[in-house]
């Protein structure tokens, strides 16, 4: 299919939400007795746009954007690190603040990248397969069902890799993060329906991944 400006916009928002989430995740917010990273307000949005990518443009295109998001995140991390090690001007006293926000710890990075790749590809795979099985009906079952599994794996991998063995680790953290992300996805379902309907009408094509190669590492099929 031809790539439209609408596809570019959806992809750009997806990648922007991903990078934004990784930056603001350093702040922990409190909702009553529940502590969550600030990224909980934006990272689920990347899943919503990931759902839209797979639903409208198919798994092949979603796979490309998932890897694009991964690559863009690597660029952010690399240049944030370069900025960190460059000598600071004598009058600039914010090095510690810079490092606390953009000084990504290797363990946190590994957790973030693993959770992202597994979660996004599982989410996209379930969306694509359920679309075929339901013959394009009941979109809400795909968006919520794929999020339950994808976000569950993403959240579990991130928290286990990032915090296992530290005083901050608690299994309840996984549950709180997971439920918050699912709640955001469920609340956004009407918007997802509207976006998918609009894009299907404008793109003039409905894609079913019946013969798709779901290998996340392939460049074909």
Helices and strands as residue ranges (DSSP letters): H 5-24, E 28-31, E 34-37, G 38-41, H 43-52, I 53-57, H 58-85, H 95-102, H 106-133, H 139-163, H 171-187, H 189-203
